[in-house]
Every structure is written in structure tokens, then in C-alpha cells.
Amino acid sequence: MHIGAVARREPDRPAVIMGTSGETVTFGALDRESSRLARLFRERDLEAESRLAILIGNEPSFHTVCWAAQRSGLVWTPLNTHLTSRELSQILNDSGATMLIASERFAGVAEELLAMELPQLRHRLMIGSVIDGWESVEGALAASTGSDDLQELEGVSLLYSSGTTGQPKGIYRRPSLVPMGTAAYPVADLLTRVGLRDGDVYLSAAPLYHAAPLNWSMSAQRLGAAVVVMERFDAGWALELIERHRVDVAQFVPTMLIRMFRLHEQGATTADVSSLRAVVHAGGPCPPDVKRRVIGWLGPIVYEYYGATEGIGTTFLDSSEWLAHPGSVGRAVRGIVHVLGDDGTELGPAATGTVWFEGNSDFEYLNDPEKTAGGRNASGYVTVGDIGHLDDDGYLYLTDRAAHTIIRGGVNIYPREIEDVLLSHPKVADAAVIGVADAELGERVAAVVEPAVWESAGPALEDELMAHCLRQLARFKVPECFTFERSLPRLE
């Protein structure tokens, strides 16, 4: 599975189609330009297992840079484009990135990063218009000799997923460094399972720096599919793109599915979605009554899977299985599921406990051996802390998420990080951040605050705290509502 194989066979076939602009990157261009960039990495002394960070949104250049890193054997980190420079600097330092490639869209935060303490970052390259202190990718490629015969080895993405301990944690696997195109990829297996074929069209609707859109879109390209990339999600526009490009396979989080279904239910769309052979969803619970109606609308082509960025295991089920086991996230197709009690004993069907997987423990939390060890038990099983139960047929049901995690529109948000920011404000004595139920997004972020002086509680303090959070946190993490209490209960 190598994009070069498609490029040699059909170089003019689209590999990336931008949803709004319509700009297309062919397989020939994707293969050629990612290979040129990979050679530039070697010239800049990025050898196999070197660290690269990528600050590019849902843009035509995103996949080119990712494939260049992947075929160079690098350990590469796509950065959340909503993060502040402070948050980005923490990840850059933790990951050990020696090179950062950014697009001109993020020139503002890139300029702020110049003032940050980033001792390991030796190379700062920018795609498009370049600001002072950064080097042009285009200029660097033009000056490159490109004479080095690149030994193509499979790299690995180093993705960051926050934890309840606060700062984001890198989920690290040592790259296999096998010849490019020879590695086994579980996501490619899932895509094959839902029927994706060479020459199909795949719709990617979410930010590409997230694990699922990243891995699924690149795996679709490995299999020879064109990837339609939405610059940002809009339910009506997603349906229009399905019709326009005759999309075969699409993936969404439940919030997206709900919004599209509501347009259909309200008669607000006439888009023809009959080309779809598979719609895959994950990233949070979909209300059973809604999912049942979505299957009624789209037909028995709705698939669901459950997994984690850590890659500890995967469950999967199709529409008929879900209708027979409503609310389930499927049976294991990678790893073996165990549900254990607090004392570590295996629980029987219908008994609720912590979900563990056996057979996939080849990752670590970068620079955090304590957290790495905390997710493993004596049997070698691993967990991310999700809670659930199995039924008599081995289907898994999730009854809760990892401790304290807020899931807003399929995105994990971790309260501790937000609480730390709130507690840094002089007018806050204590704070707790929680998720409140939302019919569309799943959960919204809410803050309960104990003011240092009770008399300051009110709309003015709420505005001040929101502005304080906006300066230090990505917008999606900022609480949408504040409640003030005279005192917050704490377990000492």
C-alpha cells in the first residue's frame, strides 16, 4: 500500500479534493512533492526517527507534508491548529521536534512562537508567504540538490491526547522503519471491511490533525481513493459534497450525523446521497433513537467503531448488528476486550467495569512513565479508563467515558487544564470544570467558580474569566457558561 503505486499507474487521478475551493492534488503530484520534501528533510539532517511538527489546517499541502514525513521514517506530530502559542510551545518542547512546518494561515501564532523558549527547534519552515524568522518551504525546495537516493521507511505519527493530569500527552510508538508500503495498517483493514475500493471517493469532514481523520484519510489514499477534504464542517455543505463528488465512503462524529439528519428530517436538503456505500461514525455516543432513524434514512450502510488514539484495540459493528444490539459499539476486531472490576477481577456479561484490551500495548505516553504504567495491569492489558460492559454475545457497551473527560462534538476536552487556567486568575479561589449534556454536541463545557470575593460574582466577572481563558486556551476549551458558588466541596 504505497501512494507511489497509484501515481505510477494513474498519475492524474485525484488524491485530494478540497471541498470549498475545489483545488485538487493528484496522486502524481502527491507522490512527487512528498518525495522532494522527504529529500529536503534528509538534507536538513532529519534522519529516521527524527521529530517533526506540522502546523497546517485542512489545506491542500497537509497530506503532502504528512506523506513526506511518513516515507522518511520520521516521528511526526500534526498540531491542533486551534491551540495558542503557549500550548503549542509545550507540545513542541515535549515532542522534541527539531523542525516545524507551518502554513501561512498561522503566521500570527508562528510569529509568537519566535519569542518562545524552544531550544530543540532548529528549523522553521513556512508554506506560502513567509514572515521574518521563518524559511520558505518553496525556496528551500528550489535550492535543494535533491540528489540523495532516499531510503523510504515507514514513519509514525506522534499524536497528542490530553489527560486528566493536565498537560497534553504524546502517544508514542517506535516507528517500524520497514520499507514504505509494507506495513500493516489497522485502519486500512477497517476501510476494506466497509467496502472501500481502489478508485473510490472518501469524504473527510473533520480537522485532519485528529487521529481518526488523519489515519482514515491517509489509509484511504493508500488504498487508491480520492479524499474530499472539508475545510470546515457544515451539515448542508457535507451533503452537497456527497452528491457533487459521488462519495462512496464517509466518516463523521455523531454530532455531524445528527446535524445532517435534522436537515433531512426538516426537508431542508434535497441532496442526493445515494452514492454512499458506507457511513462510519465514532468519537462519542450517538443517541440510539437518532441512530435508528439515521439508519432508516441512509439504509443499512451505517457502521460504528470504538477505539482510542492510543490504539489499544478496536471494536466494530454494522447496521444489522447494531439494530440487534442497540447502543453497542461492537465486538472486538483488534485485540481482546476485558471488563474488569476495581479489584482487577474479570466481570461477567452485563456487569459494569473498566474496559481493558489485551494484545496491543506497544505504546507509551512520551516522557511520562508513571502514566504509561498506570494504564497497564499485571496481565499486560491496557486501558484508557473507559467504563462499560459486555453482553452475552461479546458486544461492548460504553456507559461512561474516561474519568472526567468532556466530549464535545467528538473532541475530548480535559477539565484539569481549564481549571488550572481559571485558578491562575486572582479573583478565583477555586474552580471545577464539568460537561453538561447537550442534545447536539453531546456535552458542553461549563465552569463552577468560587470567587475569591463573593461580592465580585456576576456577569462582569464571567466576562473577565472568559477573556482570561481565551488568552490561554483554544476556543473549543473555553467554558460556555459560568456558575458561581460561595464554596466548592473538596475531598481532602
N, C-alpha and C positions, 0 to 999 in steps of 0.2 A: 504494500500500500504506500505508494510514493506519488506525489503530485507530478513528478517528472515523467512518470509513465503516461499520464493523461496528456501532458504537454507535448510529448513526442508524438502521440497518436493523433491528437486534435488540438493543436496549439491555440486555435481561435475560439475554442469553447469557453464560455464564461465560467470563471471560478468564483467571482464576487460581483454582485449587482447591488448597488446602493439603492435603497428603497425610494428616497426622495429625489436625489439628483439624477438617478439613473446611470451614473458613472459605472463602467464595467472594467474589471480586471480579468483578463483571460488567463487560462491555465499556463499558456506560453509565457506571458508577462510575469505571472506569479512565480513560476519556476526560475525564470531568468533573473529577475530583480532580487529575489530572495537569495539566489546563489551569489550574485555580485556583492550583496550586503554581507553574506557569510564570509566571503573572502576579505572584506574590509575588517571584519571582526578579527580575523587571524592576523592581519597586518598591524592591528592595534593591540596585539598580544592577548587577545581573549582566546585562550585555549579551551579544550574540553573541560567542562565543569566550572568554567569561569562564570561570574554572576553578571546578569544584565537586567536592567529595569526598563519598562516600557510605559510611557505616559501618552497614550493615543486613544482617542474616543472611537466611536463606531464610524470609522473613516476608511477610505479605500486602502490606505497604507497599513492598516492594522495587521492584516493577515500576512502581508509581505514581511514585516519585521518579525512576526512570530515564527514564520516558517524559516527565516534566516537563522534565528536562534535555535530552533529545533534541529535543523540539519547540521548545525555546528557543534552539537553536543553540549550546549550551554545550559546553565540553570537560570531560567528567565522568569521575571515577575511582571505580569501586567498589573499596573497600578490603578486603583479605583480613582476615576477622574473627578469625583466629587470631593475628594479629600483636600484639606487645607495644606499649605506648605509645611506647617508644623507636623501634621500627621504623616505626610509623605516623607519628610526627613527621618522620622522614626523608623519607617519601613526600609528606606534606603540604607540606613546605618545597620539595621538588624540583618538585612539580607546580605550585606557585604557587596552590594553592586559596585562594580568598577566603571560601568558605563550606563548612562541614562539616555534613552532616545525619546524625545517628546515631539509632538506636532505643534505647529504654530498656534493652534487653538488655545494652547495652555501656556502661552508666552507670559501671561501675568504671573501665574504661580511659579513658572520656571525662573522668572526674574527674582522672585522672593527666595527661591532655593539658593541663589548665588550667595545670599547672606547667611545661609545655614552652615553649621559645622558638619561637613561631610568628608572626612579625611580619606576615605577609601575611593571616592568617586573621582576617577581620573579623566573621564571622557564625558562631555555633554554635547550631544548632537541634536539638531532640530530639523524637522522636515518642514519645508516651506520657507516663509520669511523668517530670518534669523535675528535674534536680539544680541546685544553685546554680551560677551561672556560665553556664548554658545557657538558651536561649529555647525556649518551647513552639511546635512547628510548628502545632498546633491553634489556639493563641492568636494566633499571627501571622496565620494564615489568617482567623480571625474578625475581626481588626482591619483586614484588607486591604480597600481600596476595590474592588479587582477591576474597576476601570473602564477600565483600559488595554486598547486593542484590540491583542492580541498578534499580531505578525507571526511566523507559525510557520515556522521554518527548521531544516533538519536539522543537528543537532549531531554530536558524535563522542565515543566513549569513549576515554579515555586509560588504557590498561591497563599494569600494571607486571609485568615479567618479569625476574627476577634474571639476572645474568650471572656468568661465572666471575671477573670482576673484583671481585665482592663485592656492593656495594650494588645494590638493585633499580633497573632502568632503565625509564623511561617510554617506551612505544612510541607516538609521536605522529604523527598525521596532521592536517593542517589541515581543519577541518570544511568540507563542501561548501557549506553555507548555501543550498542550493536549497530551494524550497518543500517543506514537510513532506509526505512521502508520494510524492515524485517521484524519490528517489534509487534507484539500482540497488544491490541487496544480494546479494553472492555466496552468503551462507548461505541466503537465501530461494530462490535458484536450486537449491541442493542439496536443500532440503526439497521443492521441487517435483519434483526429479529422483527422489526416493524415494517420491513419490506423496502427500505431504501435501496435503489439500484444505481448503477453507473449511468449517468446522463439525467438523473432526476434533479428536481429543484427543491431546495430546503430553505425554509424561512426561519431566520434568527431574529427574534423580536426584542431581546433584552441586551443590556450592556455587555460587551464582549469580554470585559475584564472579569466577569463572574465565571465560576468554574464550569457550569453547565453550558452556557452559550459558547464559551471558548472551546471546550473539548468536543462538543457536539458539532460545531461548525467546522472545525479542523478535521474531525473524523469524517464528516460528510464529504469534504474535499478529497480526503484520502480515497474515498470510495468512488470519486469521479462525479460528485454532484455539484451543481452551482448553488452558492449560498446567497440568498437575498437578505441583505443586512438592513434592518430598520435603524435609522439614525436615532430615533426615539419612538417609544411605543405610543400608538394611538389606535384604539379599537377599530374605528371605521376604516382607517388607512390600512391596517393589517388585513382586513377583509378585502379591500380593494387590491392590495398587492397579491393576495392569493389568487384572485381572478385574473389580474393582469399577467402574472408570470406562470399561471397554471401550476401552482405549488403542489408538490406531491406529499411532502412531509413537513410538519411544523412543530415547534416546541414552545410551550408557554408556561408561565406560572399560573396558579388558579385565578388570581386577580384579573389577569388578562383574559382568560377564558370567560370569566363572569361578565366582564365589560362587553366582550363581543357577543355573548349570548343575549345580554339585555338589549343590544341594538337589534338583533334578530327578533327577539320576543316583542319588542315595541314596534316592529315594522319599519325601523329607521335605516335599514340597509337592504339593498337589492343585489348585493354582491353574489356572484356565482362561486360557490366553494366546492363544487362537485369534483374538482380535480384532486382533492385531498384523499390520500390513501391511508394516512396516519396522522393523528394529532397526539403529541406526547406532552404530559404535564408532570410537574414535580415542584418542589420548593415550598411546600406548605399544604395544609389541608384544604380540600375542596368540599364544601358542604354537600352531603350526599343527595339532598333533594335537587340541588342545582346540577350536580354531575349527572344524575339520572336524566334530567331534561336536556343537558348538553348532548348526551349520547342519543337521545331521541331526535335532536336537531341534526347532528352530523352523521349519525349512523354508528355502527359498532366498530369505529376506527379509532376510538379514544383509548390511549394506553397511559399507564401511570407507573412511575418507578420511584423508589426511595433510595437515597444514598447520602453520602456526605463528602465534602471536599477532601477529607482525609482518605477517601477511597477504601474504607474498611469493609465494604460489602455492598451488595445491591439486591433489592427486591423488585419484582416486576409483575404486572398483570395486564391482560387485555380487557376489553369491554364486557365480554361474556363472563369472564371470571369475576370482574367487579360486581356485575349485577347479581351473581350468585353469592358474593361475599361483600356486600355494600359497606363502604367505609374502610376496606382493607387497602394497604399499599402493596400487596402482592406476596408472592413466595420468593425465596432466595434463588437468584440465578448466578450469584457470585458470592462465595463464602457460605458459611452455615450460620443460621440465626439461632441465638440462645436468648431466653428471657430468664434473668437471674434475680433472686430476691436480694435484699440488703445484706444478707449473710453469705451471699455467693452461691446459694443452692439453686439448682435448676428448677424452674416452676413449670407446672403443667398447663394445659390449654385453659384459656380464659383468665389465668392468674396474671395480674399486672406487676411488672417489674422493670428493671433496666434492660435495654436491648443491647446485646453484645453480638459480635460477629467473630467467627473462627475462620482462620485461613488467610487473612490479609492484614499483616501487622508490619509491613515494610516501610513505615513512615515514622518520622519523628517531628516533634514541634521544635523548630530551629531555636537553638540557644536556650531551651527550656527542658532539661532532662526530668525535672520534677513533674511537669505537666505530661510529658511523654509517658513516664512510668505510671502516673495516676489513671491513665485510660486503659491500662492492661491489667490482667489478673494472672494468677499462678498457672492457669491453663493456656495462657497465650492468647486469650480472647481480647478483643479491643472494643471500646465503646466511645461514643461522643456524648453520652449522658441522656439519650432519648429514652422515653418511657413508653411501654406498650405491652401487648400480649399477643399470643398466637392462638389460633383456633384449632380445632381438631384436624383440619386439613393442612396445617402448616402455613396458613396465611397470616401475615403480620398486620396488626392494628396499632397505630400510634395514638396514645391517649394524652400525651403531653410532649413538650419539646425539651431540649437540653435546658438544664436549670437556668431560670431567669432570662432566657433568650426571648427577645421580641421578634416576631416575624412579620414584617410589614411589606405586603406585596411580593412575597417570596424572598425578601432580603433580610438576612439576620442582622439584628441590632442588639448590642450588648449594653445593658444598663450601667455597669460599673464605670465605663469610660465616660458616659454622660454625667453620672453622679460626681465623678472626680472634677469635671469642669465646673459644675454647679457649686461644688464645695470650695472652689478656688475664689468664688465671689465673696467679698467682705460682708455682704448683707445676708448670707446664707449660713445658718447654724448647722443644718442637716438637710439631707435630700434623699429621696428614693425615686427611682425611675421605673415605671411599670408599663406593660402593654395593656391597652383597653380594647375590647372587642370592636371590630368594625366589619360590617357586612360585606364590604367590597375589598378592602385591603387585608382583611384577616385581623390585623391589630394596628393600632396607632400608638405613638409614643406619648406618654403622659408623665408629668413630674409632680411629686408631692414634696413641698418645701416647708421646712421650719425656718422662718426668718430669724435673723439674729435679734431683731427688734420687732415684736409683734405688730406694732403700730405701722410699720412700713408695708405690711401685707396689702396687696391690692393691685389694680391694673397697671399702675406706674412701675411697680417692682416686676410684674410679669413682663412688661416690655423691656425692662432693663436686663432681665435674665435671658430673655430670648436673644437680644442683641449680643449679650456676652457669649452665649452658645454659638451663635452664627459666626463669631470671630474665630472660634477654635475648633468647630466641628463641621463636617459635611452637612448640608441642609437636611438630608433624609434622617439624620440622627437627632435633630433638634426637636425637643418636645413641642407638641402642637397645643397642649393645654397645661396649665399650672393650677394646682390646688394648694392652698396654704393651711397649715395646721400649727397649733401652738407648740406641739411637741410630737416627735415621731418615736414610736416604740422601738427599742433596740434590745436584742438578746446579747447580754454581756458575756 
